[in-house]
Amino acid sequence: MHAATAPSAPRHHRVSTLKPRLIARAVCAALLGLPLLIGAGGSLAQSAAVETSRSYAVPAGPLAGALVSLAAQAGIQLSVDAGLTANLHSPGVQGIHTVDAALASALAGTGLEAIRRGGNEYTLRKLPPRAAGETTLATVTVAATATNPAVTEDSASYTTPQMATATKLALSMRETPQSVTVVTRQRMDDAAALTLSDVLRNTPGLNVSNADGPGRTSFSARGFDIDNVMYDGLPSRYQGWVVGTVPNMAMYDRVEVVRGATGLITGSGNPSAAVNVVRKRPTADTRLSFTARAGSWDNYQGEVDASGPLNAAGTLRGRVVGSFQEASTFRDDEKYRHGLFYGVLEADLGERTTLTLGASYQDDYTNHFWGGLPLTADGRHMNLPRSTNPSNDWERKNQYLSTLFGDLVHRLDNGWTLRLAASQSWQDAVFLGTYIYRNAATDVLGHSAWRGDYDEDQATYDAFASGPFQLFGREHELAFGTSRRQVDMRTQNYSGGGIISAGIDLWNWDNGSVAEPDFVPTTTSRNVTTQDGLYLTTRLNLADPLKLILGARLDWYDYDNRNGSGDYSVTRNLTRYGGIVYDLDHQHSLYASYTDIFQPQTNKDIDGKILEPIQGENYELGIKGEYFGGSLNASAAVFQIEQTNRAKLLTDQGPCPTYPGTSCYEAAGLVRSKGVELELQGALSPNWQIAAGYTYVSAKYVRDADESNEGKNFTTDSPHSVFKLSTLYRLGGALQAWRVGGSLYRQSRIYNDGTLPDGTAFRVEQKGYTLADLVVGYRVDKQLDLQLNVNNLFDRKYYKAVGYDTRWGSTDTYGDPRSFMLTARYSFF
């Protein structure tokens, strides 16, 4: 958990600045192009998805498994009666085909055929008897450019055949020597996951925490905070307890997660995980869909998504996404609002060159974000009703995030690819809130108020090349490049906060009874953080079953305090990456890997020098399985993380020239995290998708500045063990329009230890609990789809965050009670 007092805060909020206006205008221009998009592509809409050819690699084998693999690679929904495929064999599919041709090849000699029901949905049936003398034509293979195999939209799958987040190399999950997860568009839709918090809450190995307040969401993995979120592979700083914006998932195709130290791709950070959200891109066929959602507590959301070619040749394509949500919650008078506009253009500048330019604008609001519920004076839960909202009616958290991005990709004849990518974002935020404070002398509750305005600008640039090369008679892969990141943070502080009320009764609370303080702007602060890096990765094909991945990165890190002293820098920090993968057979691989990452720190030693950066080193061993041609992925891993060089207070401060004013430290602290991760994701059959994972993590202090911490848990408000399961089954036969599924979440206890004013120790905890969700869907016809989600089906009452002090920093936060969400999606094309 982080300090309950808010970080020092930015100058006046600039809602009307020029940059957000430019973004809004860009998006509006894209929206105005919607009629052109539909007009240009409408004539192609009905057949484009079916006629588009792509590369298939479906091995011969049992028909059921072949159909699972083909459906995932084709991006179609295939309804299959298990009785039809029993004991049948498929010759497989290789090469470039249309969807219909690929299905015909896979079903050759089986006596079955696939019938298109509309859109990307197919069903299987027995071939009708042929008339006497009737002959059939051979399948024709058509050459065409293959689509991006990593895209999950329309795949109806819970996995993907390829990802590049871990190393910059396009590898399958089995080929990647780290624990990885991909949350697909289908999985997000099935769970009605609208934000990144919703997605990561059901992602194995990741923890979503509200320990800093109901509206201050942070993420962690393997015991450490996640402090970077990547957008299309470009890292961006994320601090959920400060000014981090949680991405709205309406504009994203998938979320790729790599657990452990990921310094090779992010530069600085914690040895936790890299979370990469990948944007939707324009489609080759015309599409237009409207989605409406209605749920518990007046939760209403609408979404429009339009995509397709903008010229007859299809060399210019566009996409626009708009989303708006307004809702109350189970807490009294709590409200939130989320708005999103996204526009992107994709142009083929030639047969081998593609330019992408896009813009987005996200607007988030809530009137309750900081303080949770207080503990009793003796350190227990107050057990207030779940509907209790301790905030005031004038509190608010506004965040406005505008982003411009682009990339240029050129594909060479020799298989090499060159990519230039850039992103610029401008975030403005107003935080105005309170938390509950308990006067230790009088045992009276009151509000402590605070306001801060933030202005955070982030710029990221990346240029790299990747491709094959020949050495010693074998083909290998190489990627190298350079990157630059800059974060410019401005903070406006205010006076007028502090204790503003006393004697409040939360059992009978009136949120309009306390007047808003007169906040007056005072000081401002500004700091600029810049990172420049060079990186290289290679995948060496040592033998047919043996691959070695090596990587290195050099970083130059600079922190510039524009208001005074405190500048520091790191020069030529070396990050290392090593992984080896051995194929046991055509389905299973063993792997071992070492990865690291660095985090600069500000404490000084006795010579007045900044301590060396904290180093996070990740050691991992595992086995991975790939089934049905990659449609089902499984993994098991054990890991150990050593976070070294942590600042440790010198026992003898005698030689410290700045003591007692400022103590001296040494880079000797150590935290060790170790655990196990098990995961299964993908298709068990053509109609059955599953994503399941179990994680056990134990992170402890080995050496620390506070010697009393040594041997204790590094974090106690994250569970040691978590099991997560999501699944969906599409019925067959007369019920083929229906689908049913759900999710299961089980975690161990969380707790915090504290001390009462008289020195008595206390512990507050939430014991382990299990949650169950349900989803039922019905496709009315090829255009209209209905879905009902029921979350916390059995209405389990639990705390998703627990408090840690009886006087201040109240963060007892209830989890959501049972809720319902009805979704209707209408697709015109």
Buried (B, 14 or more C-beta within 10 A) or exposed (E): BBEBEBBBBBBEBBEEBEBBEBBBEBBBEBBEBBEBBBEBBBEBBBEBBBBBBBBBBBBEBBBBBBBBBBBBBBBBBBBBBEEBBEEBEBBBBBBBBBBBBBBBBBBBEBEBBBEBBEBBBBBBEEEEEEEEEEEEEEBEBEEBEEBEBBBBBBBBBBBBBBBBBBBBBBBBBBBBBBBBBBBBBBBBBBBBBBBBBBBBBBBBBBBBBBBBBBBBBBBBBBBBBBBBBBBBBBBBBBBBBBBBBBBBBBBBBBBBBBBBBBBBBBBBBBBBBBBBBBBBBBBBBBBBBBBEBBBBBEBEBBBBBBBBBBEEEBBBBBBBBBBBBBBBBBBBBBBBBBBBBBBBBBBBEEEEEBBBBBBBBBBBBBBBBBBBBBBBBEBEBBEBEBEBBBBBBBBBBBBBBBBBBBBBBBBEEEEBBBBBBBBBBBBBBBBBBBBBBBEBEEEEBBBBBBBBBBBBBBBBBBBBBBBEEEEEEEEBBBBBBEBBBBBBBBBBBBEBBEEBBEEBEBEEBEBEEBEBBEBEBEEBBBBBBBBBBBBBBBBBBEEEEEBBBBBBBBBBBBBBEEEEEEEBEBEEBEBBBBBBBBBEEEBBBBBBBBBBBBBBBEBBBBEEEBBBBBBBBBBBBBBBBBBBBBBBBBBBBEBBBBBBBBBBBBEEBEEBEEBEEEBBBBBBBBBBBBBBBBBBBBBBBBBBBBBBBBBBBBBBBBBBBEEEBEEEBBBBBBBBBBBBBBBBBBBBEEEBBBBBBBBBBBBBBBBBBBEBEEEEEBEBBBEBBEBBBBBBBBBEEEBEBBBBBBBBBEEBEBBBBBBBBBBBBBBBBBBBBBBBBEBBBBBEB
